[in-house]
Amino acid sequence: MIKQNFAVSGMHCASCASIITDKLEKLEGVEKVNVNFASEKIQIEYDPRKISIEKMNEEIVKLGYTLSPQETEAERGSRDQRTGDTAKRQKEQELLAQRDKIRFVLPIAVAVFLYMAWDIAARFFKFMPAIPIPMDVLNVVLLVVSSIVLFWIGKPFLQGVVRFIKYRAANMDTLIGIGTLTAYIYSTTIVLFPQLKTLLNLPETTYFDVVIIVIGFVSLGKYLEARSKLKTGEAIEKLLGLQAKTALVMREGKEIRLPIGEVVVGDIVIVKPGEKIPVDGKIIDGRTSVDESMITGEPIPVDKTVGDPVVGATINKQGSFRFEATKIGKDTMLAQIIKMVEEAQGSKAPIQTLADMISGIFVPVVLAIAIGALALWLTLGVSALGFSTALSYAILSFVGVLVIACPCALGLATPTAIIVGVGKGAEYGILIKNAESLEKLSKINTIVFDKTGTITKGRPEVTDVVAINKSFTKNDILKFAGSAEKMSEHPLAQAIVEEASKHEISLAASSDFRSLEGVGIKTTIDQKDIYIHKPAEKDRSGELLKLQKQGKTVVIIEVDDEAVGLIALSDILKPEAKEAISRIQKQGIKTVMLTGDNRLAARHIANQAGINDVIADVLPQEKAEKIKELQHGGKKVAMAGDGINDAPALAQADAGIAMATGTDVAIESAGITLLHGDITKLAQAIELSRATMTTIKQNLFWAFIYNVVGIPVAAGLLYPLWGIVLNPIFAGLAMAGSSVSVVGNSLRLKAKKLKA
């Protein structure tokens, strides 16, 4: 047995996923099928000795779906991405074609909907004048327009009808196709064959408006869905963009610049200041400071020396060094992060709305009721009422059932609430990627926070200046330290210079500046020898240990070989963090901090923020595993983060929340982004998600109640009791009423005020 990933095209709803699963699992040699409708991917476990990919594809192509083997981005490594780019361009072109169709049909659908609503209202309210358009003229215009809409825009729905007839595979497209096609054929017959209408005593009501409105709005929903899906791979693309394109390698005693794909294990690679490290390896010569925030999320560079490991895509800040390549291509840590993001995205279940869950039952049941009503009228009805009357009622019932069952309100129930909810979120600086993100956020009971850049500011700042020698004031220490460090490019040096600037301290000129890689700096200021360095083993003073226990980075300032002061630096808590955490906890949600930083620093920040649970010293690949552990424990988990190292965890979580001040990769991996990195918006996002999902459930109720009540009435259930047969005009009224109630209920969200 082998397990392989495939891309699937042609899926339009959750029932499509069910059809593909059922079809493939019936094939000999196929053990397990997992279809992800949201990402348009499928994982198949099969025996290649018993069945081929071509055979599997042959079985589903005739149902309108296409299966193609998919190589993961991690497996591609650093190879040419032109194939992936071509596939993306093809999807973009398809999306542009869809957009052009929407631009054509949507204004027409809106205009017809408004006309229909006005016409219905005018029948009941005398103060509303009827629209002075002759019915004969209107029917001809609508016949032409609905023909274009049905056979051009609605072609996929008609194909669904054909597939149903040929292969008995039905989805929501099938129902839309049969309903609109029946309404079109019936209406066209009324307009083109008035003699038949008179002969069969049929009413003059036409349903061209139903054809246009249903196809228009459902097509809009499909376009919005396709546009959202196109962004699925952007996080992966940005991760791939992080890696270096070339590497400076020693070959036969010469330095050669090679494409990264030509680096092999064992190569000696040279890295200069400011360059990206091409692949994973171990330093064999030199000392440096490396910005590993891509991996750890921590802003403070890490000192490296001989024997220390280095990670591809991290940035060399100081000094040149040489290292031996130990991992290349798909084995590097960056490739593993890419693989984890892919797997987490692919493992997500698609959004399961009530409409999707019952679609597999709804479609055949509606068709069965419509056909059953037609058959009963043509058998029992003929004997009781005569052929002409029974045939008239049979046609009315068949059309009425399919028209009233046309899922216009069902198609509007979720999109309208989502559109309003997403718009409301944007007003508050909460960017929501899709409906799935809102649904899952509404159900979470645990939020896991990254530390750096999420709860903290994400950059080192001076927190303490301690004078050890009483002859020196704090300002003296800042003056010497700032004057010395202004020559350095190290982030800690910049933080010290900024602190001196805040205190309006005039910095002095320095001479004979020397950078001691991995240790500190030496210089001369005002004829005094200044040495600023990190603590050594012999440095064990009480003040130093106290600061280190708080997780702070401490540097020692020496003047003329005498230690005169300490400067502590740390990434500090955002001012709004404590209040934001408190509000989230009041919503009944557990808070956890998950960080790659050491336990002392993590616990210090967690105590300040009011977070009880801390998971520290966690590598990027472990972050996603920690999320999985919480999920396996029955938790619905949201992850809030901002770094590249958070991307796998953001993708794995039930709901991923990114800070807009963070990396593009984190933002693309998350379903929700908070502008300006303001975590106070997180409580608002949760409140909004819960309100939106409540609205969607209400919409679905109203959408279905019309079907539950209307379909039996349309089929003629009340005729034996009270002689009532539902005129198709009331079927249209019911459809319009359900749509209006759904849209109106969604618009109520606009008035909702989120707590500041």
Residue, then its C-alpha position, 0 to 999 in steps of 0.5 A: m500500500i502507498k499513500q499519495n496526494f492528488a489535486v482535484s478539480g471540479m468540486h463545487c460542494a461538500s456532496c462532491a467530496s462525498i461522490i468522489t469518496d464513494k466512487l473511489e472507495k468502491l474500486e478494488g485496490v483502494e484502501k482509504v480516501n480522504v477528500n479535502f474540499a476546501s483545499e481541493k486535495i485528496q489523499i488516497e491509500y491504494d495498492p499500485r499492483k491492483i489499480s493505477i492512477e489512470k484507472m482511478n482518474e477514468e472513474i471520476v473524470k466522467l463525473g466531472y472531476t479531474l485527478s492529478p498527482q501532486e508533488t509537495e513543495a517540500e519535495r520540490g525543494s529548490r527545483d524550478q517552480r515553473t510548473g507550479d507557476t503555470a498551474k497558478r496562472q491557469k487558475e487565475q485565468e479561470l477566475l478572471a473568466q468567472r469574474d467576467k460572467i459575474r459582472f454580466v449576470l449579477p446586475i441583471a439578477v439584482a434588477v430582476f430580483l428588485y422587480m420581482a419583489w416590487d411586483i409581489a409587494a404591489r399585489f398586496f399593498k394598494f399604495m404601491p403602483a404596479i410597474p407599467i410593463p406589458m406582460d407580453v413584452l416582459n416575457v419576451v425580454l426575460l426569455v432572451v435574457s434567461s436563455i443566455v444566463l441558463f446556457w452560458i452562465g448556468k452551463p455547469f448546472l446543466q452539466g450536473v443534470v447530464r451527469f445525473i442522468k448518465y451516472r446517477a451522481a447528484n449534488m447541489d448543482t444537479l438540483i439547481g440545474i433541474g430546477t432552473l431548467t424545468a422553470y425555463i422549459y415550462s416558462t418557454t412553453i407558456v410564451l412560445f406555445p400559447q395554444l398549449k397553455t389554453l388547451l391545458n388550462l395552464p396559468e400565465t405565470t412564468y419563471f424566467d426570473v427564478v432562472i436568472i436570480v438563482i443562477g446569478f447568486v449561486s454563481l456569485g457564491k462560487y466565484l467568491e469561493a474560488r477566489s478564496k481557494l486561489k490563496t491557499g498556496e500563498a503561504i507556501e510560496k512565501l516560505l519558498g521565497l525565504q531561502a537563498k538562491t545561491a551559495l558560495v562553495m569551496r570546490e577544488g580550492k576555489e570559491i564558486r557561486l552556485p545555485i542552491g540546488e547544486v549544493v551537496v552534503g559535505d560541501i564547505v559553504i562560505v557566508k559573509p555578513g548580511e547574507k542568508i545562510p543557504v542550507d543547514g550545516k555546522i560551523i567549522d571556522g569563524r565566529t558570528s551572530v545569526d538572526e534566527s528569528m525565522i526559526t525561533g521567533e526571537p528578535i535577539p541574534v544568537d552567537k555562533t562559533v565552531g561546532d554550532p549548527v546553523v539553519g538555512a534561510t537564517i541571516n548572518k549578522q556579523g563576521s564571515f564564517r565557513f560551515e559544512a553542509t549537513k542537510i539540503g533540499k527537502d531535509t532542511m528545517l525550512a523545507q520541513i516547516i513548508k511540509m508541516v504547513e502543507e500537511a496542516q492545511g490539507s488535514k483541515a476538514p471543510i466547513q460543514t454547514l447544515a446545507d452541506m451536511i444534508s445535501g446528499i439527502f436533500v437532492p434525491v428527496v426533492l427529486a423523488i417528491a417532484i416525480g412522485a407528485l407528477a406520477l400521482w396526479l397523472t394516475l390518481g388525479v386523472s381518474a378523479l378529475g379528468f386528464s386535462t385538469a389532472l395534467s394541469y395540476a401535475i405540471l403545476s405541482f412538479v414545477g412548484v416543488l422544484v421552484i420552491a426547492c430551488p436553493c436560492a435562500l439556501g445559497l444566500a444563507t451563509p454568503t450574506a452573513i459572511i459578507v456582512g460579518v467580514g465587512k463588520g470585522a474590517e471596520y474594526g481592523i479584523l481581516i477574515k479570510n473565509a467562512e471556515s475561519l469564522e465558524k471555527l473561531s466561534k467554537i474555540n475554547t483554548i487560545v495559544f499565544d506566541k510570545t514575541g511580537t504577539i504578546t510582546k513588542g517583538r524587539p529588544e528594549v533596555t529594561d534596566v540600567v544598574a550602576i555597580n560602581k558608585s562613582f558612575t550614575k545610570n546616565d554615565i553608564l548609558k553615555f559610555a554604552g551608547s557612545a560605544e555601541k553606535m558603531s555596532e550594527h548589532p540589534l542590542a547595540q541599537a536598543i542601547v543607543e535608542e535608550a540613550s537617545k530617550h534620556e537625551i544623553s549626548l553621545a561622545a566620539s569613540s576611536d579604535f573600535r573593535s568588534l569581538e565576534g560573539v563576545g562584545i566590543k572594545t573602544t576608547i572614549d574620552q581617553k578611557d578604555i571601554y569594554i562591553h561584553k556578555p557575562a562570562e562564567k566568573d560573572r556571578s553578582g547578585e544583580l546579574l543573576k536577578l536580571q538573568k532569572q527574569g529571562k533578560t539579556v544582560v551586558i556588562i560595561e567596563v571602564d578601564d578594566e573595571a566593571v561599572g554597570l549592567i544593562a539588561l535588555s528584553d522584549i517587553l509586554k505590549p501595553e494592551a496585552k494584559e487587558a486583552i488576555s483578561r477579556i478573552q478569559k472572561q469569554g470562557i476561553k483558556t489561555v496558553m503561551l507557546t514560545g521558543d524562548n527559555r522558560l524564565a523569560a516566558r514565565h516572566i512575560a506570562n505572569q505580567a500578561g495574566i496567562n497561567d499555562v506556559i509551554a517554553d523552549v519549543l522548536p517550530q516543528e514542535k509548536a504544531e505538535k503541541i497544538k495537536e496534543l491540545q486538539h487530541g485532548g478535546k480542545k478547540v484551539a486557536m493559535a495567535g502568532d506573527g512569525i514564520n516559525d508560527a506558520p505550521a502551528l497557525a495552519q494546524a490550529d482550528a483557527g489561526i490568528a496572525m498579527a498584521t505587524g508580523t510576517d506575510v507567511a504567518i498572515e497567509s497561514a492564518g485565517i484571521t489577521l489583526l491589523h496593527g498587531d492589536i490583540t485587543k481585537l482578538a476578543q472582538a473577533i471572537e464576539l463577531s464570529r459567534a454573532t455571525m454563526t448565530t445569524i447563519k444558523q438562523n438563516l438556514f432555519w428560514a431557508f429550510i422552513y420554506n422547503v419543509v412547509g412549501i414542498p408538501v403543499a406544492a406537491g398537492l398534499l392539501y388538495p385531498l383535504w381542502g382542495i388547495v393546490l399551490n399556484p406557482i406564483f406562491a412558490g415564487l413568493a415563498m422563494a422570494g420571501s425566504s431570500v428577503s428574510v435571509v438577507g434582512n436577517s444578515l443585515r442586522l449584523k451591520a448594527k452590531k456594536l463590538k465591545a471596545 
